[in-house]
């Protein structure tokens, strides 16, 4: 691939912007030799201002989403894309969130420009476990684990019951809930169905991946081993 197209696809700028970067001498190979827009260098050999390029197409990111951010490219207010380098929003193919966390939910959010992988992760057939920690307005009654696990709970406006879910009590007003599907505002609606209200919600795990030491608001690119571990759920 020609250098001009390579850098434009990665979001480093328009073709005009990339051409200007090259003319300014900001684009070199690993040895520091200048590159030109018609060159077709090896991806790993390109440097911009001395730094390696962002990961190529097939990028998968893990983001520790704070509350107050929306998983959208169009909504007003703070967007999860604001937590990433601005050029990531200009990549082609587009970088998309894998499912969504609502504005008031924090935790593990995946993003990728790999459409096939995205659909594999969110497919109902995958049934990847998603682990949430909920802080509740009222103490648990004691029967929630049985209700959530029996696979018959129907949410308002739904036509099919929820898949069985596992609830672990952390304290009278805190619970860990493991789901194998991802319906709209599912955790909040489940607790509403048993007469409670979720005051705070955090997703700590998807499949075999957890946030680990990743700080709130930070992100990291996943490698092939990470993606494999995603599907190797405990």
mmCIF file of the C-alpha atoms, coordinates in Angstrom:
data_MODEL
# 
_entry.id   MODEL 
# 
loop_
_atom_site.group_PDB 
_atom_site.id 
_atom_site.type_symbol 
_atom_site.label_atom_id 
_atom_site.label_alt_id 
_atom_site.label_comp_id 
_atom_site.label_asym_id 
_atom_site.label_entity_id 
_atom_site.label_seq_id 
_atom_site.pdbx_PDB_ins_code 
_atom_site.Cartn_x 
_atom_site.Cartn_y 
_atom_site.Cartn_z 
_atom_site.occupancy 
_atom_site.B_iso_or_equiv 
_atom_site.pdbx_formal_charge 
_atom_site.auth_seq_id 
_atom_site.auth_comp_id 
_atom_site.auth_asym_id 
_atom_site.auth_atom_id 
_atom_site.pdbx_PDB_model_num 
ATOM 1   C CA . UNK A 1 1   ? 0.000   0.000   0.000  1.00 0.00 ? 1   UNK A CA 1 
ATOM 2   C CA . UNK A 1 2   ? 1.254   3.474   -0.868 1.00 0.00 ? 2   UNK A CA 1 
ATOM 3   C CA . UNK A 1 3   ? 2.313   5.624   2.065  1.00 0.00 ? 3   UNK A CA 1 
ATOM 4   C CA . UNK A 1 4   ? -0.294  8.321   1.370  1.00 0.00 ? 4   UNK A CA 1 
ATOM 5   C CA . UNK A 1 5   ? -3.201  5.905   1.535  1.00 0.00 ? 5   UNK A CA 1 
ATOM 6   C CA . UNK A 1 6   ? -1.738  4.030   4.513  1.00 0.00 ? 6   UNK A CA 1 
ATOM 7   C CA . UNK A 1 7   ? -1.524  7.130   6.690  1.00 0.00 ? 7   UNK A CA 1 
ATOM 8   C CA . UNK A 1 8   ? -4.876  8.550   5.576  1.00 0.00 ? 8   UNK A CA 1 
ATOM 9   C CA . UNK A 1 9   ? -6.619  5.255   6.390  1.00 0.00 ? 9   UNK A CA 1 
ATOM 10  C CA . UNK A 1 10  ? -5.119  5.344   9.883  1.00 0.00 ? 10  UNK A CA 1 
ATOM 11  C CA . UNK A 1 11  ? -6.652  8.766   10.473 1.00 0.00 ? 11  UNK A CA 1 
ATOM 12  C CA . UNK A 1 12  ? -3.438  10.781  10.535 1.00 0.00 ? 12  UNK A CA 1 
ATOM 13  C CA . UNK A 1 13  ? -5.154  13.330  8.319  1.00 0.00 ? 13  UNK A CA 1 
ATOM 14  C CA . UNK A 1 14  ? -6.631  13.965  4.909  1.00 0.00 ? 14  UNK A CA 1 
ATOM 15  C CA . UNK A 1 15  ? -4.508  13.261  1.852  1.00 0.00 ? 15  UNK A CA 1 
ATOM 16  C CA . UNK A 1 16  ? -3.561  16.928  1.869  1.00 0.00 ? 16  UNK A CA 1 
ATOM 17  C CA . UNK A 1 17  ? -2.608  16.734  5.565  1.00 0.00 ? 17  UNK A CA 1 
ATOM 18  C CA . UNK A 1 18  ? -0.512  13.613  5.010  1.00 0.00 ? 18  UNK A CA 1 
ATOM 19  C CA . UNK A 1 19  ? 1.204   15.167  2.006  1.00 0.00 ? 19  UNK A CA 1 
ATOM 20  C CA . UNK A 1 20  ? 2.126   18.165  4.175  1.00 0.00 ? 20  UNK A CA 1 
ATOM 21  C CA . UNK A 1 21  ? 3.530   15.882  6.897  1.00 0.00 ? 21  UNK A CA 1 
ATOM 22  C CA . UNK A 1 22  ? 5.695   14.110  4.345  1.00 0.00 ? 22  UNK A CA 1 
ATOM 23  C CA . UNK A 1 23  ? 6.948   17.379  2.855  1.00 0.00 ? 23  UNK A CA 1 
ATOM 24  C CA . UNK A 1 24  ? 7.838   18.613  6.354  1.00 0.00 ? 24  UNK A CA 1 
ATOM 25  C CA . UNK A 1 25  ? 10.080  15.572  6.796  1.00 0.00 ? 25  UNK A CA 1 
ATOM 26  C CA . UNK A 1 26  ? 8.033   14.126  9.660  1.00 0.00 ? 26  UNK A CA 1 
ATOM 27  C CA . UNK A 1 27  ? 7.626   10.695  8.041  1.00 0.00 ? 27  UNK A CA 1 
ATOM 28  C CA . UNK A 1 28  ? 10.663  8.398   7.947  1.00 0.00 ? 28  UNK A CA 1 
ATOM 29  C CA . UNK A 1 29  ? 11.607  4.763   8.009  1.00 0.00 ? 29  UNK A CA 1 
ATOM 30  C CA . UNK A 1 30  ? 12.992  3.031   11.105 1.00 0.00 ? 30  UNK A CA 1 
ATOM 31  C CA . UNK A 1 31  ? 16.516  4.130   10.180 1.00 0.00 ? 31  UNK A CA 1 
ATOM 32  C CA . UNK A 1 32  ? 15.472  7.788   9.984  1.00 0.00 ? 32  UNK A CA 1 
ATOM 33  C CA . UNK A 1 33  ? 15.516  8.053   6.172  1.00 0.00 ? 33  UNK A CA 1 
ATOM 34  C CA . UNK A 1 34  ? 12.825  10.285  4.691  1.00 0.00 ? 34  UNK A CA 1 
ATOM 35  C CA . UNK A 1 35  ? 9.844   8.615   3.039  1.00 0.00 ? 35  UNK A CA 1 
ATOM 36  C CA . UNK A 1 36  ? 7.751   10.015  0.183  1.00 0.00 ? 36  UNK A CA 1 
ATOM 37  C CA . UNK A 1 37  ? 4.064   9.785   -0.608 1.00 0.00 ? 37  UNK A CA 1 
ATOM 38  C CA . UNK A 1 38  ? 4.540   7.368   -3.519 1.00 0.00 ? 38  UNK A CA 1 
ATOM 39  C CA . UNK A 1 39  ? 6.677   4.970   -1.452 1.00 0.00 ? 39  UNK A CA 1 
ATOM 40  C CA . UNK A 1 40  ? 5.168   1.638   -0.424 1.00 0.00 ? 40  UNK A CA 1 
ATOM 41  C CA . UNK A 1 41  ? 7.092   0.807   2.754  1.00 0.00 ? 41  UNK A CA 1 
ATOM 42  C CA . UNK A 1 42  ? 6.501   -2.083  5.111  1.00 0.00 ? 42  UNK A CA 1 
ATOM 43  C CA . UNK A 1 43  ? 3.968   -1.046  7.724  1.00 0.00 ? 43  UNK A CA 1 
ATOM 44  C CA . UNK A 1 44  ? 6.266   -1.776  10.668 1.00 0.00 ? 44  UNK A CA 1 
ATOM 45  C CA . UNK A 1 45  ? 9.057   0.307   9.114  1.00 0.00 ? 45  UNK A CA 1 
ATOM 46  C CA . UNK A 1 46  ? 7.181   3.640   9.084  1.00 0.00 ? 46  UNK A CA 1 
ATOM 47  C CA . UNK A 1 47  ? 7.719   6.319   11.734 1.00 0.00 ? 47  UNK A CA 1 
ATOM 48  C CA . UNK A 1 48  ? 5.920   9.628   12.278 1.00 0.00 ? 48  UNK A CA 1 
ATOM 49  C CA . UNK A 1 49  ? 7.922   12.089  14.349 1.00 0.00 ? 49  UNK A CA 1 
ATOM 50  C CA . UNK A 1 50  ? 10.050  9.094   15.289 1.00 0.00 ? 50  UNK A CA 1 
ATOM 51  C CA . UNK A 1 51  ? 7.119   7.066   16.647 1.00 0.00 ? 51  UNK A CA 1 
ATOM 52  C CA . UNK A 1 52  ? 5.740   3.780   15.202 1.00 0.00 ? 52  UNK A CA 1 
ATOM 53  C CA . UNK A 1 53  ? 2.333   3.850   13.532 1.00 0.00 ? 53  UNK A CA 1 
ATOM 54  C CA . UNK A 1 54  ? -0.901  2.988   15.301 1.00 0.00 ? 54  UNK A CA 1 
ATOM 55  C CA . UNK A 1 55  ? -2.006  -0.644  14.925 1.00 0.00 ? 55  UNK A CA 1 
ATOM 56  C CA . UNK A 1 56  ? -3.281  -1.442  11.415 1.00 0.00 ? 56  UNK A CA 1 
ATOM 57  C CA . UNK A 1 57  ? -6.802  -2.482  10.430 1.00 0.00 ? 57  UNK A CA 1 
ATOM 58  C CA . UNK A 1 58  ? -7.966  -5.231  12.737 1.00 0.00 ? 58  UNK A CA 1 
ATOM 59  C CA . UNK A 1 59  ? -7.455  -2.955  15.739 1.00 0.00 ? 59  UNK A CA 1 
ATOM 60  C CA . UNK A 1 60  ? -9.140  -4.040  18.982 1.00 0.00 ? 60  UNK A CA 1 
ATOM 61  C CA . UNK A 1 61  ? -9.090  -1.745  22.016 1.00 0.00 ? 61  UNK A CA 1 
ATOM 62  C CA . UNK A 1 62  ? -10.085 -2.186  25.626 1.00 0.00 ? 62  UNK A CA 1 
ATOM 63  C CA . UNK A 1 63  ? -11.263 1.043   27.269 1.00 0.00 ? 63  UNK A CA 1 
ATOM 64  C CA . UNK A 1 64  ? -12.015 1.617   30.954 1.00 0.00 ? 64  UNK A CA 1 
ATOM 65  C CA . UNK A 1 65  ? -15.067 3.793   30.385 1.00 0.00 ? 65  UNK A CA 1 
ATOM 66  C CA . UNK A 1 66  ? -15.912 6.352   33.081 1.00 0.00 ? 66  UNK A CA 1 
ATOM 67  C CA . UNK A 1 67  ? -19.472 7.371   33.809 1.00 0.00 ? 67  UNK A CA 1 
ATOM 68  C CA . UNK A 1 68  ? -20.702 10.431  31.946 1.00 0.00 ? 68  UNK A CA 1 
ATOM 69  C CA . UNK A 1 69  ? -19.502 9.287   28.510 1.00 0.00 ? 69  UNK A CA 1 
ATOM 70  C CA . UNK A 1 70  ? -21.729 8.095   25.659 1.00 0.00 ? 70  UNK A CA 1 
ATOM 71  C CA . UNK A 1 71  ? -20.935 5.255   23.231 1.00 0.00 ? 71  UNK A CA 1 
ATOM 72  C CA . UNK A 1 72  ? -21.728 7.282   20.132 1.00 0.00 ? 72  UNK A CA 1 
ATOM 73  C CA . UNK A 1 73  ? -20.126 9.376   17.432 1.00 0.00 ? 73  UNK A CA 1 
ATOM 74  C CA . UNK A 1 74  ? -23.088 11.758  17.098 1.00 0.00 ? 74  UNK A CA 1 
ATOM 75  C CA . UNK A 1 75  ? -24.567 12.490  20.539 1.00 0.00 ? 75  UNK A CA 1 
ATOM 76  C CA . UNK A 1 76  ? -23.876 15.782  22.238 1.00 0.00 ? 76  UNK A CA 1 
ATOM 77  C CA . UNK A 1 77  ? -21.723 15.906  25.337 1.00 0.00 ? 77  UNK A CA 1 
ATOM 78  C CA . UNK A 1 78  ? -18.791 13.688  26.231 1.00 0.00 ? 78  UNK A CA 1 
ATOM 79  C CA . UNK A 1 79  ? -18.199 10.694  23.962 1.00 0.00 ? 79  UNK A CA 1 
ATOM 80  C CA . UNK A 1 80  ? -16.000 7.646   24.550 1.00 0.00 ? 80  UNK A CA 1 
ATOM 81  C CA . UNK A 1 81  ? -14.080 8.657   21.423 1.00 0.00 ? 81  UNK A CA 1 
ATOM 82  C CA . UNK A 1 82  ? -12.938 11.775  23.306 1.00 0.00 ? 82  UNK A CA 1 
ATOM 83  C CA . UNK A 1 83  ? -10.806 9.434   25.456 1.00 0.00 ? 83  UNK A CA 1 
ATOM 84  C CA . UNK A 1 84  ? -8.882  8.174   22.403 1.00 0.00 ? 84  UNK A CA 1 
ATOM 85  C CA . UNK A 1 85  ? -6.415  9.913   20.087 1.00 0.00 ? 85  UNK A CA 1 
ATOM 86  C CA . UNK A 1 86  ? -8.524  12.154  17.788 1.00 0.00 ? 86  UNK A CA 1 
ATOM 87  C CA . UNK A 1 87  ? -7.184  10.385  14.689 1.00 0.00 ? 87  UNK A CA 1 
ATOM 88  C CA . UNK A 1 88  ? -8.848  7.132   15.832 1.00 0.00 ? 88  UNK A CA 1 
ATOM 89  C CA . UNK A 1 89  ? -12.233 8.623   14.934 1.00 0.00 ? 89  UNK A CA 1 
ATOM 90  C CA . UNK A 1 90  ? -11.013 9.163   11.351 1.00 0.00 ? 90  UNK A CA 1 
ATOM 91  C CA . UNK A 1 91  ? -9.739  5.633   10.735 1.00 0.00 ? 91  UNK A CA 1 
ATOM 92  C CA . UNK A 1 92  ? -10.985 3.648   7.751  1.00 0.00 ? 92  UNK A CA 1 
ATOM 93  C CA . UNK A 1 93  ? -12.468 1.148   8.362  1.00 0.00 ? 93  UNK A CA 1 
ATOM 94  C CA . UNK A 1 94  ? -14.308 2.898   11.174 1.00 0.00 ? 94  UNK A CA 1 
ATOM 95  C CA . UNK A 1 95  ? -13.595 2.131   14.824 1.00 0.00 ? 95  UNK A CA 1 
ATOM 96  C CA . UNK A 1 96  ? -16.861 1.098   16.506 1.00 0.00 ? 96  UNK A CA 1 
ATOM 97  C CA . UNK A 1 97  ? -17.885 0.162   20.028 1.00 0.00 ? 97  UNK A CA 1 
ATOM 98  C CA . UNK A 1 98  ? -18.681 -3.518  20.566 1.00 0.00 ? 98  UNK A CA 1 
ATOM 99  C CA . UNK A 1 99  ? -22.141 -3.086  22.020 1.00 0.00 ? 99  UNK A CA 1 
ATOM 100 C CA . UNK A 1 100 ? -22.711 -0.187  24.382 1.00 0.00 ? 100 UNK A CA 1 
ATOM 101 C CA . UNK A 1 101 ? -22.489 0.902   27.978 1.00 0.00 ? 101 UNK A CA 1 
ATOM 102 C CA . UNK A 1 102 ? -24.985 3.617   28.849 1.00 0.00 ? 102 UNK A CA 1 
ATOM 103 C CA . UNK A 1 103 ? -23.851 7.036   30.005 1.00 0.00 ? 103 UNK A CA 1 
ATOM 104 C CA . UNK A 1 104 ? -24.202 6.137   33.699 1.00 0.00 ? 104 UNK A CA 1 
ATOM 105 C CA . UNK A 1 105 ? -22.354 2.798   33.478 1.00 0.00 ? 105 UNK A CA 1 
ATOM 106 C CA . UNK A 1 106 ? -18.591 2.494   33.848 1.00 0.00 ? 106 UNK A CA 1 
ATOM 107 C CA . UNK A 1 107 ? -16.190 -0.310  33.072 1.00 0.00 ? 107 UNK A CA 1 
ATOM 108 C CA . UNK A 1 108 ? -14.871 -2.512  30.298 1.00 0.00 ? 108 UNK A CA 1 
ATOM 109 C CA . UNK A 1 109 ? -15.759 -1.409  26.780 1.00 0.00 ? 109 UNK A CA 1 
ATOM 110 C CA . UNK A 1 110 ? -14.332 -2.971  23.623 1.00 0.00 ? 110 UNK A CA 1 
ATOM 111 C CA . UNK A 1 111 ? -13.863 -1.123  20.313 1.00 0.00 ? 111 UNK A CA 1 
ATOM 112 C CA . UNK A 1 112 ? -12.767 -2.531  16.971 1.00 0.00 ? 112 UNK A CA 1 
ATOM 113 C CA . UNK A 1 113 ? -12.604 -1.791  13.259 1.00 0.00 ? 113 UNK A CA 1 
ATOM 114 C CA . UNK A 1 114 ? -12.954 -5.524  12.485 1.00 0.00 ? 114 UNK A CA 1 
ATOM 115 C CA . UNK A 1 115 ? -16.607 -5.983  11.533 1.00 0.00 ? 115 UNK A CA 1 
ATOM 116 C CA . UNK A 1 116 ? -16.467 -9.775  11.515 1.00 0.00 ? 116 UNK A CA 1 
ATOM 117 C CA . UNK A 1 117 ? -14.972 -9.853  15.007 1.00 0.00 ? 117 UNK A CA 1 
ATOM 118 C CA . UNK A 1 118 ? -17.510 -7.341  16.283 1.00 0.00 ? 118 UNK A CA 1 
ATOM 119 C CA . UNK A 1 119 ? -20.401 -9.495  15.102 1.00 0.00 ? 119 UNK A CA 1 
ATOM 120 C CA . UNK A 1 120 ? -18.767 -12.626 16.501 1.00 0.00 ? 120 UNK A CA 1 
ATOM 121 C CA . UNK A 1 121 ? -18.547 -11.024 19.949 1.00 0.00 ? 121 UNK A CA 1 
ATOM 122 C CA . UNK A 1 122 ? -22.099 -9.662  20.054 1.00 0.00 ? 122 UNK A CA 1 
ATOM 123 C CA . UNK A 1 123 ? -23.742 -12.649 18.362 1.00 0.00 ? 123 UNK A CA 1 
ATOM 124 C CA . UNK A 1 124 ? -26.372 -14.295 20.594 1.00 0.00 ? 124 UNK A CA 1 
ATOM 125 C CA . UNK A 1 125 ? -24.733 -17.606 19.709 1.00 0.00 ? 125 UNK A CA 1 
ATOM 126 C CA . UNK A 1 126 ? -21.485 -16.527 21.390 1.00 0.00 ? 126 UNK A CA 1 
ATOM 127 C CA . UNK A 1 127 ? -23.124 -16.112 24.804 1.00 0.00 ? 127 UNK A CA 1 
ATOM 128 C CA . UNK A 1 128 ? -19.979 -14.503 26.146 1.00 0.00 ? 128 UNK A CA 1 
ATOM 129 C CA . UNK A 1 129 ? -20.352 -13.878 29.879 1.00 0.00 ? 129 UNK A CA 1 
ATOM 130 C CA . UNK A 1 130 ? -20.513 -10.223 30.883 1.00 0.00 ? 130 UNK A CA 1 
ATOM 131 C CA . UNK A 1 131 ? -19.944 -9.448  34.555 1.00 0.00 ? 131 UNK A CA 1 
ATOM 132 C CA . UNK A 1 132 ? -21.479 -6.375  36.192 1.00 0.00 ? 132 UNK A CA 1 
ATOM 133 C CA . UNK A 1 133 ? -21.243 -5.006  39.715 1.00 0.00 ? 133 UNK A CA 1 
ATOM 134 C CA . UNK A 1 134 ? -24.354 -3.135  40.816 1.00 0.00 ? 134 UNK A CA 1 
ATOM 135 C CA . UNK A 1 135 ? -24.908 -0.817  43.771 1.00 0.00 ? 135 UNK A CA 1 
ATOM 136 C CA . UNK A 1 136 ? -28.587 -0.857  44.704 1.00 0.00 ? 136 UNK A CA 1 
ATOM 137 C CA . UNK A 1 137 ? -30.937 1.655   46.281 1.00 0.00 ? 137 UNK A CA 1 
ATOM 138 C CA . UNK A 1 138 ? -32.476 -0.945  48.591 1.00 0.00 ? 138 UNK A CA 1 
ATOM 139 C CA . UNK A 1 139 ? -31.159 -4.076  50.343 1.00 0.00 ? 139 UNK A CA 1 
ATOM 140 C CA . UNK A 1 140 ? -31.547 -7.333  48.430 1.00 0.00 ? 140 UNK A CA 1 
ATOM 141 C CA . UNK A 1 141 ? -34.630 -9.341  49.424 1.00 0.00 ? 141 UNK A CA 1 
ATOM 142 C CA . UNK A 1 142 ? -32.900 -12.707 49.196 1.00 0.00 ? 142 UNK A CA 1 
ATOM 143 C CA . UNK A 1 143 ? -34.835 -14.317 46.344 1.00 0.00 ? 143 UNK A CA 1 
ATOM 144 C CA . UNK A 1 144 ? -33.217 -12.429 43.451 1.00 0.00 ? 144 UNK A CA 1 
ATOM 145 C CA . UNK A 1 145 ? -30.600 -15.106 42.702 1.00 0.00 ? 145 UNK A CA 1 
ATOM 146 C CA . UNK A 1 146 ? -33.299 -17.746 42.252 1.00 0.00 ? 146 UNK A CA 1 
ATOM 147 C CA . UNK A 1 147 ? -35.467 -15.483 40.079 1.00 0.00 ? 147 UNK A CA 1 
ATOM 148 C CA . UNK A 1 148 ? -32.558 -14.489 37.828 1.00 0.00 ? 148 UNK A CA 1 
ATOM 149 C CA . UNK A 1 149 ? -31.255 -18.063 37.497 1.00 0.00 ? 149 UNK A CA 1 
ATOM 150 C CA . UNK A 1 150 ? -34.420 -19.880 36.494 1.00 0.00 ? 150 UNK A CA 1 
ATOM 151 C CA . UNK A 1 151 ? -34.629 -18.510 32.944 1.00 0.00 ? 151 UNK A CA 1 
ATOM 152 C CA . UNK A 1 152 ? -38.268 -17.403 33.127 1.00 0.00 ? 152 UNK A CA 1 
ATOM 153 C CA . UNK A 1 153 ? -37.966 -13.717 34.007 1.00 0.00 ? 153 UNK A CA 1 
ATOM 154 C CA . UNK A 1 154 ? -39.727 -11.505 31.469 1.00 0.00 ? 154 UNK A CA 1 
ATOM 155 C CA . UNK A 1 155 ? -38.864 -7.848  31.175 1.00 0.00 ? 155 UNK A CA 1 
ATOM 156 C CA . UNK A 1 156 ? -41.441 -5.224  30.342 1.00 0.00 ? 156 UNK A CA 1 
ATOM 157 C CA . UNK A 1 157 ? -42.100 -4.976  26.568 1.00 0.00 ? 157 UNK A CA 1 
ATOM 158 C CA . UNK A 1 158 ? -40.060 -8.168  25.907 1.00 0.00 ? 158 UNK A CA 1 
ATOM 159 C CA . UNK A 1 159 ? -41.511 -11.234 24.190 1.00 0.00 ? 159 UNK A CA 1 
ATOM 160 C CA . UNK A 1 160 ? -38.978 -13.842 25.306 1.00 0.00 ? 160 UNK A CA 1 
ATOM 161 C CA . UNK A 1 161 ? -37.693 -14.619 28.801 1.00 0.00 ? 161 UNK A CA 1 
ATOM 162 C CA . UNK A 1 162 ? -34.153 -13.815 29.809 1.00 0.00 ? 162 UNK A CA 1 
ATOM 163 C CA . UNK A 1 163 ? -31.448 -16.432 29.758 1.00 0.00 ? 163 UNK A CA 1 
ATOM 164 C CA . UNK A 1 164 ? -30.440 -17.680 33.215 1.00 0.00 ? 164 UNK A CA 1 
ATOM 165 C CA . UNK A 1 165 ? -28.121 -15.237 34.980 1.00 0.00 ? 165 UNK A CA 1 
ATOM 166 C CA . UNK A 1 166 ? -25.938 -15.705 38.048 1.00 0.00 ? 166 UNK A CA 1 
ATOM 167 C CA . UNK A 1 167 ? -26.191 -13.315 40.974 1.00 0.00 ? 167 UNK A CA 1 
ATOM 168 C CA . UNK A 1 168 ? -23.575 -13.193 43.731 1.00 0.00 ? 168 UNK A CA 1 
ATOM 169 C CA . UNK A 1 169 ? -24.278 -11.084 46.803 1.00 0.00 ? 169 UNK A CA 1 
ATOM 170 C CA . UNK A 1 170 ? -21.390 -8.788  47.761 1.00 0.00 ? 170 UNK A CA 1 
ATOM 171 C CA . UNK A 1 171 ? -23.210 -6.890  50.523 1.00 0.00 ? 171 UNK A CA 1 
ATOM 172 C CA . UNK A 1 172 ? -26.840 -6.112  51.368 1.00 0.00 ? 172 UNK A CA 1 
ATOM 173 C CA . UNK A 1 173 ? -26.872 -3.419  48.661 1.00 0.00 ? 173 UNK A CA 1 
ATOM 174 C CA . UNK A 1 174 ? -24.185 -4.676  46.260 1.00 0.00 ? 174 UNK A CA 1 
ATOM 175 C CA . UNK A 1 175 ? -24.319 -7.586  43.852 1.00 0.00 ? 175 UNK A CA 1 
ATOM 176 C CA . UNK A 1 176 ? -22.321 -9.120  41.033 1.00 0.00 ? 176 UNK A CA 1 
ATOM 177 C CA . UNK A 1 177 ? -24.417 -10.255 38.064 1.00 0.00 ? 177 UNK A CA 1 
ATOM 178 C CA . UNK A 1 178 ? -23.166 -12.466 35.222 1.00 0.00 ? 178 UNK A CA 1 
ATOM 179 C CA . UNK A 1 179 ? -25.174 -12.327 31.995 1.00 0.00 ? 179 UNK A CA 1 
ATOM 180 C CA . UNK A 1 180 ? -24.894 -14.285 28.749 1.00 0.00 ? 180 UNK A CA 1 
ATOM 181 C CA . UNK A 1 181 ? -26.825 -11.839 26.583 1.00 0.00 ? 181 UNK A CA 1 
ATOM 182 C CA . UNK A 1 182 ? -27.014 -8.095  26.195 1.00 0.00 ? 182 UNK A CA 1 
ATOM 183 C CA . UNK A 1 183 ? -30.491 -6.640  26.031 1.00 0.00 ? 183 UNK A CA 1 
ATOM 184 C CA . UNK A 1 184 ? -31.189 -2.918  26.324 1.00 0.00 ? 184 UNK A CA 1 
ATOM 185 C CA . UNK A 1 185 ? -30.393 -1.687  29.872 1.00 0.00 ? 185 UNK A CA 1 
ATOM 186 C CA . UNK A 1 186 ? -30.725 -5.296  30.950 1.00 0.00 ? 186 UNK A CA 1 
ATOM 187 C CA . UNK A 1 187 ? -29.168 -5.132  34.432 1.00 0.00 ? 187 UNK A CA 1 
ATOM 188 C CA . UNK A 1 188 ? -31.148 -2.051  35.422 1.00 0.00 ? 188 UNK A CA 1 
ATOM 189 C CA . UNK A 1 189 ? -34.394 -3.563  34.111 1.00 0.00 ? 189 UNK A CA 1 
ATOM 190 C CA . UNK A 1 190 ? -33.765 -6.871  35.877 1.00 0.00 ? 190 UNK A CA 1 
ATOM 191 C CA . UNK A 1 191 ? -33.423 -5.217  39.255 1.00 0.00 ? 191 UNK A CA 1 
ATOM 192 C CA . UNK A 1 192 ? -36.411 -2.988  38.503 1.00 0.00 ? 192 UNK A CA 1 
ATOM 193 C CA . UNK A 1 193 ? -38.407 -6.181  37.856 1.00 0.00 ? 193 UNK A CA 1 
ATOM 194 C CA . UNK A 1 194 ? -37.727 -7.298  41.431 1.00 0.00 ? 194 UNK A CA 1 
ATOM 195 C CA . UNK A 1 195 ? -38.571 -3.928  42.932 1.00 0.00 ? 195 UNK A CA 1 
ATOM 196 C CA . UNK A 1 196 ? -35.115 -2.388  43.239 1.00 0.00 ? 196 UNK A CA 1 
ATOM 197 C CA . UNK A 1 197 ? -33.157 0.398   41.562 1.00 0.00 ? 197 UNK A CA 1 
ATOM 198 C CA . UNK A 1 198 ? -29.553 0.412   40.364 1.00 0.00 ? 198 UNK A CA 1 
ATOM 199 C CA . UNK A 1 199 ? -27.722 3.470   41.641 1.00 0.00 ? 199 UNK A CA 1 
ATOM 200 C CA . UNK A 1 200 ? -24.316 2.618   40.149 1.00 0.00 ? 200 UNK A CA 1 
ATOM 201 C CA . UNK A 1 201 ? -23.251 0.023   37.593 1.00 0.00 ? 201 UNK A CA 1 
ATOM 202 C CA . UNK A 1 202 ? -19.805 -1.167  36.528 1.00 0.00 ? 202 UNK A CA 1 
ATOM 203 C CA . UNK A 1 203 ? -18.828 -3.846  33.988 1.00 0.00 ? 203 UNK A CA 1 
ATOM 204 C CA . UNK A 1 204 ? -15.685 -5.657  35.119 1.00 0.00 ? 204 UNK A CA 1 
ATOM 205 C CA . UNK A 1 205 ? -15.384 -8.507  32.617 1.00 0.00 ? 205 UNK A CA 1 
ATOM 206 C CA . UNK A 1 206 ? -16.341 -9.595  29.089 1.00 0.00 ? 206 UNK A CA 1 
ATOM 207 C CA . UNK A 1 207 ? -15.616 -13.217 28.218 1.00 0.00 ? 207 UNK A CA 1 
ATOM 208 C CA . UNK A 1 208 ? -12.194 -14.101 29.556 1.00 0.00 ? 208 UNK A CA 1 
ATOM 209 C CA . UNK A 1 209 ? -10.992 -10.476 29.705 1.00 0.00 ? 209 UNK A CA 1 
ATOM 210 C CA . UNK A 1 210 ? -11.090 -8.162  32.698 1.00 0.00 ? 210 UNK A CA 1 
ATOM 211 C CA . UNK A 1 211 ? -9.859  -4.624  33.189 1.00 0.00 ? 211 UNK A CA 1 
ATOM 212 C CA . UNK A 1 212 ? -6.883  -5.663  35.287 1.00 0.00 ? 212 UNK A CA 1 
ATOM 213 C CA . UNK A 1 213 ? -4.883  -2.591  36.311 1.00 0.00 ? 213 UNK A CA 1 
ATOM 214 C CA . UNK A 1 214 ? -6.220  -0.404  33.487 1.00 0.00 ? 214 UNK A CA 1 
ATOM 215 C CA . UNK A 1 215 ? -7.083  2.961   35.067 1.00 0.00 ? 215 UNK A CA 1 
ATOM 216 C CA . UNK A 1 216 ? -10.395 4.700   34.486 1.00 0.00 ? 216 UNK A CA 1 
ATOM 217 C CA . UNK A 1 217 ? -10.365 6.683   31.258 1.00 0.00 ? 217 UNK A CA 1 
ATOM 218 C CA . UNK A 1 218 ? -7.375  4.760   29.862 1.00 0.00 ? 218 UNK A CA 1 
ATOM 219 C CA . UNK A 1 219 ? -7.214  2.305   26.972 1.00 0.00 ? 219 UNK A CA 1 
ATOM 220 C CA . UNK A 1 220 ? -4.889  -0.293  25.520 1.00 0.00 ? 220 UNK A CA 1 
ATOM 221 C CA . UNK A 1 221 ? -4.677  -2.168  22.230 1.00 0.00 ? 221 UNK A CA 1 
ATOM 222 C CA . UNK A 1 222 ? -5.339  -5.902  22.499 1.00 0.00 ? 222 UNK A CA 1 
ATOM 223 C CA . UNK A 1 223 ? -3.051  -8.423  20.859 1.00 0.00 ? 223 UNK A CA 1 
ATOM 224 C CA . UNK A 1 224 ? -3.979  -11.803 19.354 1.00 0.00 ? 224 UNK A CA 1 
ATOM 225 C CA . UNK A 1 225 ? -3.553  -13.550 22.716 1.00 0.00 ? 225 UNK A CA 1 
ATOM 226 C CA . UNK A 1 226 ? -5.952  -11.084 24.362 1.00 0.00 ? 226 UNK A CA 1 
ATOM 227 C CA . UNK A 1 227 ? -8.581  -11.685 21.674 1.00 0.00 ? 227 UNK A CA 1 
ATOM 228 C CA . UNK A 1 228 ? -8.182  -15.436 22.060 1.00 0.00 ? 228 UNK A CA 1 
ATOM 229 C CA . UNK A 1 229 ? -8.614  -15.076 25.814 1.00 0.00 ? 229 UNK A CA 1 
ATOM 230 C CA . UNK A 1 230 ? -11.792 -13.078 25.214 1.00 0.00 ? 230 UNK A CA 1 
ATOM 231 C CA . UNK A 1 231 ? -13.415 -16.225 23.849 1.00 0.00 ? 231 UNK A CA 1 
ATOM 232 C CA . UNK A 1 232 ? -11.825 -18.463 26.473 1.00 0.00 ? 232 UNK A CA 1 
ATOM 233 C CA . UNK A 1 233 ? -14.274 -17.504 29.195 1.00 0.00 ? 233 UNK A CA 1 
ATOM 234 C CA . UNK A 1 234 ? -13.879 -19.098 32.620 1.00 0.00 ? 234 UNK A CA 1 
# 
